[in-house]
Amino acid sequence: MTGLLPPLPERLRPHSLDEYVGQQHLVGKGCILRNMIESGNLSSFILWGPPGVGKTTLARIIADSCKREFFTLSAVSAGVKEVREVIDAAKSGGIFSQSAAPVLFIDEIHRFNKAQQDALLGAVEAGTVVLIGATTENPSFEVITPLLSRCQVYVLKSLEIGDLRNLLDRALAKDEVLKEKNISIKETDALFRQSGGDGRKLLNILELVVDSQAGKKKVIIDNKTVTACLNENVAIYDKDGEMHYDIISAFIKSIRGSDPNAAIYYLARMLDGGEDPLFIARRLCLSASEDVGLANPNALLLANATFQVVNQIGMPEARIPLAECTVYLASSPKSNASYMALEEALQVAKEDKTRAVPLHLRNAPTKLMSDLGYSDGYKYAHDYPGHFVDQEFMPAGLEGRVFYHPASNKHEDALKAYLQACWPKYYTK
């Protein structure tokens, strides 16, 4: 598309909740953020979710709906000086209305260091500004505890197929450029799949495919056209850095698939593109737990050590321990047995939260509890041969339920043999 028109995602940016797509668990009738808007009582919060799900847009809608001045900083480019300038202006009324505290929106707040976050604390606590942060990273790891304790965290989800369909229909019906074209949507599978639940990516792809057929009387959108267009325009498709999440996905999947060569290649792609090395180190810790697991318990130790070293030395030297850990994890045997055991146990726990802990496993710190039978009959394992005694630990109704199924590898074979010796009725040979 030529001329000075802004890109399609910007042209379609919604200005009210009625136009906003997705996140109904937060903005639907009776939900927390809609209630906040309707009451006009804003408190500081952080929006945590993947890219392209409407974090910035939602912050703007909230500020506009509550008639608050809106100021934005990017954690990528702003420092302590810029933060303090905004806060000073808010106190003096230089750029903000005195009727209500302005909204200070900080994009990618996870990139703020401790000093930058400390600079926000006083203003947030005093109500000088209402802070709305946006992050794609877990705030528990990236936001300092004093600031996190002053903010609620709301989780945004990737857009579902219905949301993407609504967004596509809105683009074709409302956009001044697209509605003048003869566009025929024959298939949407590739369009929705390539967007990955990212609304901004969906609109960028749509615009790219339409532009690729400039001059044609009829624009056809089907799976073949979308795939071919993206293959020919990778650089344009990645103009907003959206390939970032595709590459980290390929990186983790290469480690999981025990391909150190592909894993090191994707690591190189990320480092060459200026990726935050701590972001990569965190993913290595997760991969060590989820994918390598008990097949090689040393993997998590190395991944955690890598995170600590990367945090201490920074780039460019950090690339060396990152490479070492990447190759080690990719070359390690794999097991997700403990992860799957937890997932199954969580499902059972959610289905019935009322199962009582057996009396013999309960603590008895008082005489009354002891008289009621708490801890009565408990067998102290270390008093028995081999430091094991057969007794029931599960609540009533779950006796014999097995969640952990050891995978077939050298380390878990040893664990399995031990469990078979202890619990032959559950772990049969």
N, C-alpha and C positions, 0 to 999 in steps of 0.2 A: 504494500500500500504506500502510495506516495503522499507528499504534502505534509502539513504540520499537525495532522490529527494525532491525538494521543492513542496509545494502543488500546485494543478492545477491552481488556480488563479494567482500564481506567475509565473508559467511556461508560462502562456498565456498572461502575461502583455504586452500590445502593446508598440511599440517603435516609432510609427509614427502616424500621423493623419489618414493615409490610413488604419491602423489596428484598430483604435479607434472606439468603438461602442457607438452610442447614441449621445445626445447633439448637434444635427445638427443645432439647433438655435444659437449655439455659435461657432461651428467649421466647419459648412457647407461653401460652396463657397460663398464668399462675406460677411461672418459673422465676428463678432468683434474679436474673438480670432484667427481665421485663418488669418485675416488681420494683426493682431499684429505679428504673427509669420512670415508672408511673408515680412512685412516691417522691422522686426528686432527691432522695437522700443517697448521695454517692459516698462510698467508702473505697479505700484503695484495694486493688486486686491485681492479680497476675493471670493472664490468659496463656495457657500452655497447650500447644497443639502443633501438628505438622504444618508445613507451608501451604499457603493457598486455601486456607479454610475460613478466612475472614477475620483474623485477629485485629488488624489495623482498622478495617472497615467498621467492625463492631465498636471499637473504642471511639471512633469519630461519631457514630450514630448515637452512642450514649451521651457524649458531650453535647452534641447538637440538641438532642431531645430534652436534655436537662438545662439547656441554655447556659452552658458553661464555656468559657474561653478554652481553646484547645491549643496546646503547644506540644510539639513533638521533637524528640531527640533520638538519634540513632547511636546505639552503644558502640557501633563500629567507628564512628568519627568523632563523637563527643567525649570530652574529658571532664575532669572535676571543675575546671574553669567554666565550661558551658553550663554545667549543672547549677553551679552557684549563681551564675548570671540570671538564669530562669527563676530561681528561688528568690533572689533579691528583687527582681522585677515584679514577682507576685506579691511580695511584701509591700512594695512601694506603690503598686497599682499601675506601674508604668506601661504594662501591656495587657493587664487583666482587669476585669470588672471587679469592684469591691463587694458586690452583692453576694457572691458565692465563690468558694475556692475554685480556681481553674483546674482543668485536667492536664496533667503532664504525662504524655504518652512516651514511653521509652521502648523502642523496637530493639529486639535482640538483647534484652536486659541481661541475659546470661553472659554476655561478653564484657559487662562492666566488672572491673576489678574491685577489691575490697574498699579501696580508698574512694572510688567513685560511688559505690553503694553507701558508704558511710556518710558521704556528703548529702544524701537524700534523707537520712534518718530523721533529723530534727524537723524538717519541713513536713514530712509525712505524719510524724507523731503530733505535731502542732496543728495539723489540718491546713497548713499554708497552701498546700497543693493536694489534689487527689491523684495519686499515682496509679496509672494503668500500665503494667509492663506486659510485654509480649515475648514469648520464648518458645523455641522448638526443643529445648533441653529441660530435663527434670529440674524444677526450681529447688528441690531439696538439696541438690548437689551444687547448684550454681549461684544461689542467692543466699547472702549471709543471714544467719538465724535472726538477729534483731529486726532486719527489714522484713523477712518472711513472716515473722510473728505479727507484723502490723498489716499484712495483706492476706486476703483470701486467695486461694488458687482455684481457678475454674478451668476444667479440661475441655478443650475443643476436639472434636472428632473429624476424621477424614470424611469428606462428603460421600454419601451413599448414592447408589444408582439413581434413585428418585430425585435426589438433590441435583445431580448432574443433568438429568433430563430437564428439570425445571430451569436450570441455568442456561442450557442450550436453547430451550424454547423462548426464554426471555431475550436472549441475544438476537435470535432471528426475528422476533416480533418488535423489539424496542430499539435496537441499534439503528441509527440513522443511515449508516452505510450498508449494513447487511440486508435491511428490509427492502432496499432498492434493487437487490440482486435476485435472480431466479435460482434459488438454492433448493436442491432436492436431497433430502436426507434418506438414503436407502438402507444404510446400516450404521450402527453406533458402537458395535462391540469394540473395535480398535480405538475409536475416539475415547470411549470411557476407560478402557483398559490402560491406554497410554497416559491418561490424566492421573491415574493412581489416586483418585479421591481429592485431587488438588484442583479447585475451581479456577485459579489463575492459569494453571497449566492447560486446563480444558479450553479456555478462551483463547490462549495463545496458539494452541494447535488449530483450533477452528479458524482463526484469522490467517494462519499460515497456509492452511489447505485452500481457503477461499482465494487468497492472493496468488497461489500457484496456478489458479485457473483464470487469471485475469484475461479479459477479452473474450471469453467464451459466453455464449448466450445462456447456457445453463450450467450451473456449478453442481457437480455430483460429489456427494460425500458418502463414501462406502469404505469398507475395511481395506480394500486394496489401495484406494487412493490415499487414505490416511497413512498407511504403512509406507508406501512409496515416497510420499512427500517428506515424512520424517527422516527416512534413510538418506534423502538427498539434501537435507537441510539441518544436519545435526548442530552446526554452529548457531544457527538462528534459533533452533529449538531450545538451546541451552543459554540463550542470551541473558536470562535472569538468574543463572546459576542453579536451575532446577535439576540439572544432571547430578548435582551434589548428592542427592538422596538415592539416585540410581547407582552411583559408584560405591557408596558405603554399603548398599545392599549387595552389590556384586562382590565386594571385599569380604563381607561376612560369609556369604554363601560359598566363596572360594575356600575360605578357611574350613568351613563345615564340610566341604567336599574333599578336603585333604589335598588341595592343589596349591602348594607353596609358590609356584611360579605365577599363577594368576593372581594370588593374594598379594604378592610383592609388586606386581604390575599395578594393581588398583591402589596399593599404598603409594606408589610413586605418582600416580595420577593425582591423588589427593594432596600430597605434599607439594607437587609442582603447581597445583592450583591455589596454594595458600591456605589449605584447610588448617583449622585449629588442632595442633597435635594432641591436646588433652581430650578433644572430642574423639580422636582415633583411639587413644589409650583407654578411654572409658569403654568403647565398643569392644576392645580386646579383652577387658575384664569380664564383660558380659558373655562374650564368646567362650572364654575359658570355663565359665560356670555352666552355660547352657549347652554348649556343643561338645566340649572335651570332657567336662565333668569328672566323674570318678574313674574314668578310664585312665586318667593321668592327673592326680590331684596336684602335682607340682605346677601344672599349667596356670592355675589361679594364683599361686605364689609368684610366679614369674610375671604374670600380667599385672598384678598389684605392684610389684617392684618396678615394673616398667612405668606405670602411672606415676609413681613417686619420683622416679628419676627424671621423667619428662617434665614434671612440674618444677623440679629443681633446676634443671640445666637449660630448658628452653631450646628453641631452634637456633642454629641449624643442627647442633649436635644431637638433639632429641631424635633425629631421623634414624640414628644407629640403633638405639634400644628398641625403637618401634619396629625396625626391620627384623631384629633378632627375635622379638616376641611373635611377630607375624609368622615367620618361618617355623618357629617352634610349635605354635598352635596348629598350623596347617599340617605339620608333619606328625602330630600326635594322634594316637588312637582316639576314637570318638565315642561318646556315650551321653545320651540325654535322659538316662534312666531316673536320676534324682529329680530332674526338672519335671518329667512326666508324672512321677510319683506325687509331687506337690500339686500339679494341676488336677489330678484325679482326687486327691484329698481335699483340695479347695472346693471342688464341686460337691463332694459329699457333705462338707462342713456347711456350705451354703443351703443345702437342701434341708438340713435339720440342725438348728443352732441350739437345741434344748437338751441334747444328750448329756446326762450327768456323768461327771468323772467318778469312777468307782471309789467307794469309801476307803479302801485300803491304800489308794494313791493320794488321798487328800492330806494336806498338812493339818496338824493338830496343835496349834500354838497355845490353846487354852484348855482348861479342865473340861469345860462344857463340850467342846468339840471332841475331846477324847472320850467322854462319856457317851457321845452320840455315835461312836464307832469310827471316827475319822482316824485314818492310818492303821486301824486295827487289822492285823493279818498281813501287813506289808512284809515282804521278805527282802532283806538287804543282800543284794547280789554278791557283794564281796565276801559274805560269810559262807559262800558255797564253793564247791570245787569248780575251778575254771572261771570263777567270778560270774557264774550264771546260775539262775534258778528259774524253772518254768512257772510263770505266774501270768495272770491275765492283765493286760494294760489297756485294752480297748474298752470303751463304754458298752453298756448292754445293747445288743442288737448289731454290733460291729465286730463281734468276736470272729477271729480268723480272717478278717478282711486284709488282703495284701495289696499295698500300694506300690511298694518298691520291687521292681523286677530287674535284677542285675543284668546288665548287658554282657555280651560275650567278648571279653578282653582280659588280658593278663591280670590286671588289678582287681577287676570285679569278679573274676573267677575265684579269687581268693576270698573275697567278701561273701560270695555265694556259698562257698564251702563252709565257711564259719556259720552262716545263717542256717544252712542245712543241718549242721551239727546241733545248733541251738533249738531250731524250730522245724524238725522233720515233718511235722504235721502240716506246715504251711509251705516250706520250701523242699519239695520232693526232688530226689536225685533223678 
